[in-house]
Amino acid sequence: MNSQTDPLRRGVVAAVAAYLLAYLVYAIAEQQALFADGAAVLLRAVSAQSVSSLDKNRIIADALFQWPVLVASWLGVTDLETLSYLLGVGYHYLVVVSLPIAWCLLPRERKALMLFPILSLLFGWMGSSFLAIHQANALALWFWPVFFAVLFQPAERARDVMLLIVLALPMVGLYDTIVVLGPLLAAVAGWRWLRQPAAPHRWVWVALAVWFIVAAAIALGFILFPRSAGNRANFIWSLSSGAFLVGADGSSVNWPLALALLGVPLLVLAAWRPAWLSAARWVWLPPFLLFAVFVAFAPIVSPSTFLPVLRVYARAFAGFLPAGLAILVLVGEARGWQPSEATRSSLLLVLSLIAVAQITWHFVATAQWAGYLTIFRATLAERPGLIAFESTPMAKPTIGNQVLLRLSWGWTNPWLSVALAPQGRVSAIIATPGGRSAGTLDPTRATGLPPIAGVDYSDYVAALPGAAAN
């Protein structure tokens, strides 16, 4: 009996998938999408009525994230709370969409290759997705349907060709790491062209190969001539220094990724020598399970190690990870890898433990964010006008187990203040630390407030110094 018909395995997979879906719903409900740059992205998109994108080579990823907000805004929805939920949908739906598409594109006898998108999810997305706005995850998620389509999809009918083209088109504007993934996809497309000399639509493989090389070339141009040289340097540093796993001062840890990396030897044994892993189960399982429980609740039991900015650094790791995993797929295909029943069971055990702990970590981290928003809202309600960040509770490292300062994104404080205004009536705005720039929003001047449908600044403007004289 294989894994597709084994009720126990299918039940475990369904339960873990349901748990992940429950987290996504919870993250949307708690406005986790507003974390980091999220509030600024929301308000800029609504104000401009178009995709908010600073890096034009990532505009398709931003469009994939923001389209629910834009469609609702075009239809006349102005309530920012509702729009923030829709932004959450935009940031999270690709997980729900991309994995089933990848599954459907795999031939029946190759369904075991879903292991690799799942590994990409656990090692990449889980370690970086608390920063939901980042485009690296859009590329990492969308890569797998494209890769499986190019590797396995026939090109015999017009609808086959259309499917390949539709899947491949977004790759040109997702994220910079297409500079590595693009040539890999182009090589697979070229291999398909060589293997099908008499195929009726053989030309599509050449077209796809060219498209992927073009996407990589565009990304290379933006890497060599970036919008921000500082961002490029930060990307390289975060990858080379290992800051995506452990903070620069060693006091903070990306616990979901740490758990996944600790599970690597177990996964290797599960795939190579499952009997050894099974025989030694009572040696490795208790400590691994204990560590998984710690990781699951780390944001509250070890708040000093909870540093959300590590998810920014983890974008580098998550962006390149699919390339390595795809090469393993190709090696496995070349060698005819077919996992045994023992391998399937062992892999499922280890992966399920990792996934449940990681999802729980995200639940708990999002609960931290929800607590932060509660305090942020209460501070806004205390008094009208511009509030110095240093005078607020958010300037404190923690209150009990509630993390505060590390959840503040600094320059987006004014944007978050507007996004959280009840019924769009802005009476108070929390300033950036040290009064630094908040981009195109200047809370010190009435003329510095961006016009946004459904937002009323009159109470706030009246509380600004000199308002009475004006």
GIMORA-V689973 format. One record per backbone hydrogen bond with DSSP energy under -0.5 kcal/mol. CO is the residue of the C=O (numbers start at 1). NH is the residue of the N-H. If there is no record, write none. Layout:
<<CO	NH> <CO	NH>>
This chain:
<<2	5> <2	6> <5	7> <6	10> <7	11> <8	12> <9	13> <10	14> <11	15> <12	16> <13	17> <14	18> <15	19> <16	20> <17	21> <18	22> <19	23> <20	24> <21	25> <22	26> <23	27> <24	28> <25	29> <26	30> <27	32> <28	31> <31	34> <32	35> <34	39> <35	38> <37	41> <38	42> <39	43> <40	44> <41	45> <42	46> <43	47> <44	48> <45	49> <45	50> <51	53> <54	56> <55	58> <56	59> <58	62> <59	63> <60	64> <61	65> <62	66> <63	67> <66	69> <66	70> <67	71> <68	72> <69	73> <70	74> <71	75> <72	77> <73	76> <79	83> <80	84> <81	85> <82	86> <83	87> <84	88> <85	89> <86	90> <87	91> <88	92> <89	93> <92	95> <92	96> <93	97> <94	98> <95	99> <96	100> <97	101> <98	102> <99	103> <100	104> <101	105> <102	106> <103	106> <107	110> <108	111> <110	113> <111	114> <112	115> <113	116> <113	117> <114	118> <115	119> <116	120> <117	121> <118	122> <119	123> <120	124> <120	125> <121	126> <124	128> <125	128> <125	129> <128	131> <130	132> <131	134> <134	137> <135	139> <136	140> <137	141> <138	142> <139	143> <140	144> <141	144> <141	145> <142	146> <143	147> <144	148> <145	149> <146	150> <147	151> <148	152> <148	153> <149	153> <155	201> <157	161> <158	162> <159	163> <160	164> <161	165> <162	166> <163	167> <164	168> <165	169> <166	170> <168	171> <169	172> <170	173> <171	174> <173	60> <173	61> <175	178> <176	179> <177	180> <177	181> <178	182> <180	184> <181	185> <182	186> <183	187> <184	188> <185	189> <186	190> <187	191> <188	192> <189	193> <190	194> <191	195> <192	196> <196	199> <199	202> <201	204> <202	205> <202	206> <203	207> <204	208> <205	209> <206	210> <207	211> <208	212> <209	213> <210	214> <211	215> <212	216> <213	217> <214	218> <215	219> <216	220> <217	221> <218	222> <219	223> <220	224> <221	225> <223	226> <228	232> <229	233> <230	234> <231	235> <232	236> <233	237> <234	238> <235	239> <236	240> <237	241> <238	242> <238	244> <242	245> <242	246> <245	254> <247	250> <252	247> <253	255> <254	258> <255	259> <256	260> <257	261> <258	262> <259	263> <261	264> <263	267> <264	268> <265	269> <266	270> <267	271> <268	272> <269	273> <273	276> <273	277> <274	278> <275	279> <276	280> <278	281> <280	283> <280	284> <281	285> <284	288> <285	289> <286	290> <287	291> <288	292> <289	293> <290	294> <291	295> <292	296> <293	297> <294	298> <295	298> <297	300> <297	301> <298	302> <302	305> <303	306> <305	253> <305	307> <307	310> <308	311> <309	312> <309	313> <310	314> <312	315> <313	316> <313	317> <314	318> <315	319> <316	320> <317	321> <318	322> <320	323> <320	324> <321	325> <322	326> <323	327> <324	328> <325	329> <326	330> <327	331> <328	332> <329	333> <330	334> <331	335> <332	337> <333	336> <340	344> <341	345> <342	346> <343	347> <344	348> <345	349> <346	350> <347	351> <348	352> <349	353> <350	354> <351	355> <352	356> <353	357> <354	358> <355	359> <356	360> <357	361> <358	362> <359	363> <360	364> <361	365> <362	366> <363	367> <364	368> <365	369> <366	370> <367	371> <368	372> <369	373> <370	374> <371	375> <372	376> <373	377> <374	378> <375	379> <376	380> <377	381> <378	382> <379	382> <379	383> <385	429> <386	388> <387	431> <388	391> <389	392> <392	395> <393	396> <396	405> <397	404> <399	402> <401	403> <402	399> <404	407> <404	408> <405	408> <409	411> <410	413> <412	416> <413	417> <414	418> <415	419> <416	420> <418	421> <421	424> <422	425> <424	426> <424	456> <425	427> <426	460> <427	385> <429	387> <429	431> <432	435> <433	436> <438	441> <440	442> <441	443> <442	445> <445	448> <446	449> <448	442> <448	450> <452	455> <455	457> <456	426> <457	461> <458	462> <459	463> <460	463> <460	464> <461	464> <464	467> <466	470>>
